[in-house]
Amino acid sequence: MSTNGQVPTGPVVFELQPVHVARAIFVLCVIPVLYKFSVEGVTTTIDYRFSDGKVTTTDNLFSQLVSVLPWIVCGVIAAVSERILVVRSAQWPEPIHEVLVRYRMASPRTDS
């Protein structure tokens, strides 16, 4: 889909900004964490030893946390990045912006 340097004439589909990408990454990182704890959940095992009357309980909370730790770290990084992008009002670099304009994901910049 080459426009040979021409600006597309159709309306902009979505004004994509760097902050939107950071938010999307955050959501994609939160989904596995929510799945792990809401669908799989934390299981508790209770062992009864009838020979001496001892009862022991174990759960898999620690192993569940360790298994989603990379997603939690990724989510925190994405959330901090999103906050920094909002505070600094970050814009796309020119080459990326040109590609986004070509695919109608951003409005052409006007030189003022």
ChimeraX attribute file (.defattr): number of C-alpha atoms within 10 A of each C-alpha:
attribute: neighborCount
match mode: 1-to-1
recipient: residues
	/A:1	5
	/A:2	8
	/A:3	9
	/A:4	7
	/A:5	8
	/A:6	9
	/A:7	14
	/A:8	14
	/A:9	8
	/A:10	7
	/A:11	10
	/A:12	17
	/A:13	11
	/A:14	12
	/A:15	12
	/A:16	18
	/A:17	17
	/A:18	16
	/A:19	20
	/A:20	14
	/A:21	14
	/A:22	20
	/A:23	17
	/A:24	14
	/A:25	17
	/A:26	22
	/A:27	14
	/A:28	15
	/A:29	21
	/A:30	17
	/A:31	12
	/A:32	15
	/A:33	20
	/A:34	13
	/A:35	12
	/A:36	15
	/A:37	14
	/A:38	10
	/A:39	9
	/A:40	10
	/A:41	13
	/A:42	15
	/A:43	11
	/A:44	11
	/A:45	10
	/A:46	11
	/A:47	11
	/A:48	12
	/A:49	10
	/A:50	8
	/A:51	6
	/A:52	7
	/A:53	7
	/A:54	9
	/A:55	10
	/A:56	9
	/A:57	9
	/A:58	10
	/A:59	12
	/A:60	13
	/A:61	14
	/A:62	9
	/A:63	11
	/A:64	17
	/A:65	16
	/A:66	12
	/A:67	14
	/A:68	18
	/A:69	13
	/A:70	13
	/A:71	19
	/A:72	18
	/A:73	12
	/A:74	15
	/A:75	22
	/A:76	15
	/A:77	16
	/A:78	22
	/A:79	19
	/A:80	13
	/A:81	18
	/A:82	22
	/A:83	15
	/A:84	13
	/A:85	17
	/A:86	14
	/A:87	9
	/A:88	9
	/A:89	11
	/A:90	13
	/A:91	14
	/A:92	13
	/A:93	9
	/A:94	10
	/A:95	8
	/A:96	11
	/A:97	19
	/A:98	19
	/A:99	13
	/A:100	20
	/A:101	19
	/A:102	22
	/A:103	17
	/A:104	20
	/A:105	18
	/A:106	20
	/A:107	19
	/A:108	15
	/A:109	10
	/A:110	5
	/A:111	4
	/A:112	3
